[in-house]
């Protein structure tokens, strides 16, 4: 089969999805245009209610981006200089960036070699190491990252957090729609953040995010922080906040996409199962533990011969991506933390050998077979 048999292989196919929901999209967008409430219109409350019920929590506060969704809970917890937050170095920069923006310090924890999520055993080791160093800083929280569509292992993480009196902020930017032991992503920890960036399993047509929690006080703080620390009205400011509002148009898009979201999760899992079955003897395929259901934000493979593999796939018309080629502890932005190569060997090894192939709900079997054959050859 020649690559020219496919006009173009999409890494993520948003057009096929849009064709399915075009009528609903246009109806909802027209409604926004008709009422004209482009900021904090009625679709915002409708979306928050729907998302909270979907996740199974008391409250959802939508916001302008996944980064805002991570930043706002940290602001609600009053994270400041002298505080320490633990997280993974194998993730997008936003997870640790929000800690640095508040002047606090990130302490990284290496990942599990099979799931690529934060290793709960190493988490406790890093906490104990931090306590022994007696740096004068105070450990405050943990941000576990749900990488590539499956959640971190929250039972042991929450046990460690309770033991050391730390909050848990779930970074569910890539896992919205996934489940962990029957619980929806977004319901773990003390609060959870997700992203609606267009490439996410549930994405809008711009930037967007949401925070989930059960605590009423946390919810009130989040809603205040979202609008410049607003109190009783927008000119009564009770705290420092941000402009973190989600546009009403994006809420309309997300409401339309929610109509088919569960079906798309099923289709993603079917596509992932086909990949794993056909590739299991050629490369290291993703590992999903029992009682976990991934939403497959990416389908990522590991091989020692990544550069050659990527060149070959490019020549065959197969798009690829690398998430993530450089762990955060080696990024220039975090040089001041004093980490060096060798500090987190699992993260470094995976960063040097991982790559992702096309994954979306509308990935056709013949296209998938072609991608698989190109990898095997």
C-alpha positions as CSV (number, residue, x, y, z in Angstrom):
1,X,0.0,0.0,0.0
2,X,1.5,3.3,-1.0
3,X,1.4,6.5,1.0
4,X,-0.2,8.3,-1.9
5,X,-3.3,6.2,-1.4
6,X,-4.2,8.6,1.4
7,X,-4.4,12.2,0.5
8,X,-3.4,13.2,4.0
9,X,-3.1,11.3,7.3
10,X,-4.3,13.6,10.1
11,X,-2.6,13.4,13.5
12,X,-5.9,14.6,15.0
13,X,-9.0,14.9,12.9
14,X,-11.2,17.8,14.1
15,X,-13.0,18.2,10.8
16,X,-14.7,14.8,10.9
17,X,-15.9,15.5,14.4
18,X,-17.2,19.0,13.3
19,X,-19.2,17.4,10.5
20,X,-21.0,15.2,12.9
21,X,-22.1,18.1,15.2
22,X,-22.2,21.0,12.7
23,X,-25.9,21.6,13.1
24,X,-25.7,21.6,16.9
25,X,-22.6,23.9,16.8
26,X,-24.3,26.4,14.6
27,X,-27.5,26.4,16.6
28,X,-25.6,27.0,19.9
29,X,-23.3,29.6,18.4
30,X,-26.3,31.4,16.8
31,X,-27.9,31.5,20.3
32,X,-24.9,33.2,21.7
33,X,-24.8,35.7,18.9
34,X,-28.5,36.4,19.4
35,X,-28.3,37.1,23.1
36,X,-25.0,38.9,22.9
37,X,-23.6,37.9,26.3
38,X,-20.1,37.0,25.0
39,X,-18.5,37.1,28.4
40,X,-20.1,35.0,31.2
41,X,-23.2,34.4,29.2
42,X,-25.8,31.7,30.3
43,X,-23.9,28.9,28.5
44,X,-21.1,29.3,31.2
45,X,-23.4,28.2,34.0
46,X,-25.0,25.5,31.8
47,X,-21.6,24.1,31.0
48,X,-20.3,24.2,34.6
49,X,-23.4,22.3,35.8
50,X,-23.0,19.7,33.1
51,X,-19.3,19.2,33.6
52,X,-19.7,18.9,37.4
53,X,-22.4,16.3,37.0
54,X,-20.3,14.4,34.4
55,X,-17.2,14.3,36.7
56,X,-19.3,13.6,39.9
57,X,-18.3,16.6,42.0
58,X,-20.1,19.5,43.6
59,X,-18.5,22.3,41.7
60,X,-17.0,23.2,38.3
61,X,-15.5,26.6,37.6
62,X,-14.6,27.0,33.9
63,X,-11.8,29.4,32.9
64,X,-9.7,30.7,30.1
65,X,-7.1,27.9,29.7
66,X,-5.7,24.8,31.3
67,X,-2.9,26.9,32.7
68,X,-5.4,29.2,34.4
69,X,-7.1,26.0,35.7
70,X,-3.8,25.0,37.4
71,X,-2.9,28.5,38.6
72,X,-6.3,29.4,40.2
73,X,-6.3,26.6,42.8
74,X,-2.7,27.4,43.8
75,X,-3.8,31.0,44.3
76,X,-6.8,29.8,46.4
77,X,-4.3,27.8,48.5
78,X,-2.2,31.0,48.9
79,X,0.9,29.4,47.5
80,X,3.8,31.9,47.8
81,X,7.6,32.2,48.0
82,X,8.9,29.7,50.5
83,X,6.3,27.1,49.6
84,X,7.2,23.8,47.8
85,X,5.0,21.8,45.5
86,X,5.9,18.3,44.2
87,X,5.2,17.2,40.6
88,X,6.5,15.3,37.6
89,X,9.3,16.5,35.4
90,X,7.9,14.6,32.4
91,X,5.0,16.9,31.4
92,X,4.2,20.1,29.7
93,X,5.8,23.2,31.3
94,X,2.5,24.6,32.5
95,X,2.4,22.2,35.5
96,X,5.5,23.6,37.1
97,X,5.3,27.0,35.5
98,X,2.3,28.0,37.6
99,X,4.2,27.1,40.8
100,X,7.1,29.4,39.7
101,X,4.7,32.2,38.7
102,X,3.7,32.4,42.4
103,X,7.3,32.5,43.5
104,X,7.1,29.0,45.0
105,X,9.6,26.1,44.4
106,X,9.0,22.9,42.4
107,X,10.5,19.7,43.6
108,X,10.4,17.1,40.9
109,X,9.6,13.3,41.3
110,X,10.5,10.7,38.8
111,X,7.9,8.7,36.9
112,X,6.7,5.1,36.8
113,X,8.6,3.4,33.9
114,X,5.3,1.8,32.5
115,X,2.6,4.5,32.9
116,X,4.9,7.5,32.7
117,X,3.0,9.1,35.5
118,X,4.4,10.2,38.9
119,X,5.8,7.2,40.9
120,X,4.0,7.2,44.3
121,X,6.9,5.4,46.0
122,X,9.4,7.9,44.7
123,X,7.0,10.7,45.8
124,X,7.3,9.7,49.4
125,X,11.1,9.3,49.1
126,X,11.3,12.9,47.7
127,X,9.1,14.3,50.5
128,X,11.2,12.6,53.1
129,X,14.4,13.8,51.5
130,X,13.0,17.4,51.4
131,X,12.2,17.2,55.1
132,X,15.7,16.0,56.0
133,X,17.3,18.9,54.1
134,X,15.5,21.4,56.4
135,X,15.8,24.2,53.8
136,X,13.4,26.5,55.7
137,X,10.8,26.1,53.0
138,X,7.4,24.5,53.6
139,X,5.9,21.6,51.6
140,X,2.4,22.4,50.7
141,X,1.1,20.3,47.9
142,X,1.4,17.7,45.1
143,X,0.4,18.1,41.4
144,X,0.2,14.6,39.9
145,X,-0.1,14.7,36.1
146,X,-2.4,12.4,34.2
147,X,-0.2,11.8,31.1
148,X,-1.4,10.8,27.6
149,X,-5.0,10.2,28.8
150,X,-4.8,8.0,31.8
151,X,-4.8,9.1,35.4
152,X,-2.0,8.8,37.9
153,X,-2.4,6.2,40.7
154,X,-4.3,8.3,43.1
155,X,-5.0,5.9,46.0
156,X,-1.3,5.8,47.2
157,X,-0.7,9.4,46.2
158,X,-3.6,10.6,48.4
159,X,-2.4,8.4,51.2
160,X,1.0,10.0,51.0
161,X,-0.6,13.5,50.9
162,X,-2.7,12.8,54.0
163,X,0.4,11.4,55.8
164,X,2.3,14.6,55.2
165,X,-0.6,17.1,55.3
166,X,-0.3,18.1,51.6
167,X,-3.1,19.1,49.2
168,X,-3.5,17.2,45.9
169,X,-4.2,19.2,42.7
170,X,-5.0,16.7,39.9
171,X,-3.6,17.8,36.6
172,X,-6.2,16.3,34.4
173,X,-5.4,18.4,31.3
174,X,-4.9,15.2,29.3
175,X,-7.3,12.8,31.1
176,X,-10.8,14.4,31.1
177,X,-13.2,11.5,30.4
178,X,-10.8,8.8,31.8
179,X,-11.7,6.8,34.8
180,X,-9.7,5.5,37.8
181,X,-11.3,2.6,39.7
182,X,-14.7,3.8,38.7
183,X,-14.1,7.5,39.5
184,X,-14.0,10.1,36.7
185,X,-10.9,12.1,36.1
186,X,-11.4,15.5,37.7
187,X,-12.8,13.9,40.9
188,X,-9.5,13.0,42.5
189,X,-7.5,15.0,45.0
190,X,-8.7,18.2,46.7
191,X,-9.1,20.0,43.4
192,X,-8.6,19.1,39.7
193,X,-7.7,21.1,36.6
194,X,-8.3,20.3,33.0
195,X,-7.7,21.9,29.6
196,X,-10.0,22.3,26.6
197,X,-7.2,23.2,24.2
198,X,-8.5,22.1,20.7
199,X,-6.3,19.0,20.5
200,X,-7.6,17.6,23.9
201,X,-10.1,14.7,24.0
202,X,-12.7,17.4,24.8
203,X,-11.5,20.5,23.2
204,X,-13.0,23.9,22.3
205,X,-12.1,26.1,19.3
206,X,-9.6,28.2,21.2
207,X,-8.2,28.1,24.7
208,X,-10.3,26.9,27.7
209,X,-10.1,25.1,31.0
210,X,-11.9,24.1,34.1
211,X,-11.4,23.5,37.8
212,X,-13.3,20.8,39.8
213,X,-13.8,20.6,43.5
214,X,-16.2,19.6,46.3
215,X,-15.4,22.3,48.8
216,X,-17.8,25.3,48.8
217,X,-15.1,27.7,50.2
218,X,-12.7,26.7,47.4
219,X,-15.4,27.2,44.8
220,X,-16.1,30.7,46.0
221,X,-12.4,31.6,46.0
222,X,-12.0,30.2,42.5
223,X,-14.9,32.2,41.1
224,X,-13.5,35.4,42.7
225,X,-10.0,34.7,41.4
226,X,-11.3,34.1,37.9
227,X,-12.6,37.7,37.7
228,X,-9.8,39.8,39.2
229,X,-10.5,38.9,42.8
230,X,-14.0,40.1,42.6
231,X,-16.1,40.4,45.8
232,X,-19.8,41.5,45.9
233,X,-19.4,43.3,42.5
234,X,-16.7,43.8,39.9
235,X,-15.5,47.0,41.5
236,X,-15.2,45.4,44.9
237,X,-11.9,43.4,44.9
238,X,-11.3,41.2,47.9
239,X,-8.1,39.5,46.7
240,X,-5.6,39.5,43.9
241,X,-7.0,37.5,40.9
242,X,-6.6,37.1,37.2
243,X,-8.7,37.6,34.1
244,X,-9.5,33.9,33.8
245,X,-12.9,33.8,32.2
246,X,-14.0,31.4,29.5
247,X,-15.6,33.0,26.5
248,X,-19.3,32.2,26.1
249,X,-18.7,31.0,22.5
250,X,-16.3,28.4,23.7
251,X,-18.8,27.2,26.2
252,X,-21.3,26.8,23.4
253,X,-18.8,24.7,21.4
254,X,-18.1,22.5,24.4
255,X,-21.8,21.9,25.1
256,X,-22.2,20.7,21.5
257,X,-19.1,18.4,21.8
258,X,-20.4,16.9,25.1
259,X,-23.3,15.4,23.2
260,X,-21.0,12.8,21.5
261,X,-18.1,12.7,24.0
262,X,-18.8,9.3,25.6
263,X,-19.1,7.7,22.2
264,X,-15.8,9.3,21.2
265,X,-14.1,7.8,24.2
266,X,-15.3,4.4,23.2
267,X,-14.0,5.0,19.6
268,X,-10.6,6.1,21.0
269,X,-10.3,3.0,23.1
270,X,-11.2,0.8,20.1
271,X,-8.5,2.5,18.0
272,X,-5.9,2.2,20.8
273,X,-6.7,-1.6,21.2
274,X,-6.1,-2.1,17.5
275,X,-2.8,-0.4,17.7
276,X,-1.7,-2.3,20.8
277,X,-2.6,-5.7,19.3
278,X,-0.9,-5.1,16.1
279,X,2.3,-3.4,17.5
280,X,2.9,-5.4,20.7
281,X,5.8,-7.4,19.2
282,X,7.5,-4.4,17.5
283,X,7.7,-1.5,19.9
284,X,6.8,-0.8,23.6
285,X,3.1,0.0,23.5
286,X,1.2,1.9,26.3
287,X,0.5,0.2,29.5
288,X,-2.9,0.8,31.1
289,X,-3.3,-0.9,34.6
290,X,-6.5,-2.8,35.5
291,X,-9.3,-0.6,36.8
292,X,-8.0,2.3,34.7
293,X,-9.7,3.5,31.5
294,X,-7.7,5.9,29.4
295,X,-9.2,8.6,27.1
296,X,-6.1,8.3,24.9
297,X,-5.1,12.0,24.5
298,X,-2.1,10.6,22.7
299,X,-1.0,7.1,21.7
300,X,2.6,7.0,22.5
301,X,5.2,4.3,21.7
302,X,8.8,3.8,22.9
303,X,11.7,2.6,20.8
304,X,15.5,2.9,21.1
305,X,15.6,3.9,17.5
306,X,13.3,6.9,17.6
307,X,15.1,9.2,15.2
308,X,15.3,6.5,12.5
309,X,11.7,5.6,13.1
310,X,10.5,9.2,12.8
311,X,12.4,9.7,9.6
312,X,11.0,6.5,8.1
313,X,7.4,7.4,9.1
314,X,7.8,10.9,7.7
315,X,8.9,9.5,4.4
316,X,5.8,7.4,4.4
317,X,3.5,10.3,5.1
318,X,2.8,9.4,8.7
319,X,2.7,12.4,11.0
320,X,4.3,12.0,14.5
321,X,5.0,14.1,17.5
322,X,7.2,13.8,20.6
323,X,5.7,14.5,24.0
324,X,8.1,15.4,25.6
325,X,11.7,15.6,24.2
326,X,13.2,17.4,27.2
327,X,12.1,16.9,30.9
328,X,11.3,20.0,32.9
329,X,14.3,19.6,35.2
330,X,16.6,20.1,32.2
331,X,14.8,23.1,30.8
332,X,16.6,26.5,30.9
333,X,13.6,28.0,32.6
334,X,14.2,25.8,35.7
335,X,18.0,26.1,35.8
336,X,17.7,27.9,39.2
337,X,16.4,24.6,40.8
338,X,19.8,23.1,40.4
339,X,18.9,19.8,38.7
340,X,21.1,18.0,36.2
341,X,21.0,15.1,33.8
342,X,20.9,11.9,35.7
343,X,18.7,13.2,38.5
344,X,15.5,11.6,37.1
345,X,16.7,8.7,34.9
346,X,13.3,7.2,34.0
347,X,12.0,10.6,32.8
348,X,15.2,11.1,30.8
349,X,15.1,7.7,29.2
350,X,11.5,8.0,28.2
351,X,12.0,11.5,26.8
352,X,14.8,10.2,24.6
353,X,12.8,7.3,23.2
354,X,9.0,8.2,23.1
355,X,6.9,9.3,20.2
356,X,3.2,9.5,19.4
357,X,1.3,8.5,16.3
358,X,-2.1,9.6,15.0
359,X,-4.9,9.1,17.5
360,X,-8.5,10.4,17.4
361,X,-12.0,8.8,17.3
362,X,-12.3,8.9,13.6
363,X,-9.1,7.0,12.7
364,X,-10.2,4.5,10.0
365,X,-9.0,0.9,10.1
366,X,-7.2,1.0,6.7
367,X,-5.3,4.2,7.7
368,X,-4.4,2.6,11.0
369,X,-3.2,-0.6,9.2
370,X,-1.0,1.5,7.0
371,X,0.5,3.3,10.0
372,X,1.1,0.0,11.8
373,X,2.8,-1.5,8.7
374,X,5.1,1.5,8.3
375,X,6.2,1.1,12.0
376,X,6.8,-2.6,11.7
377,X,8.8,-2.3,8.5
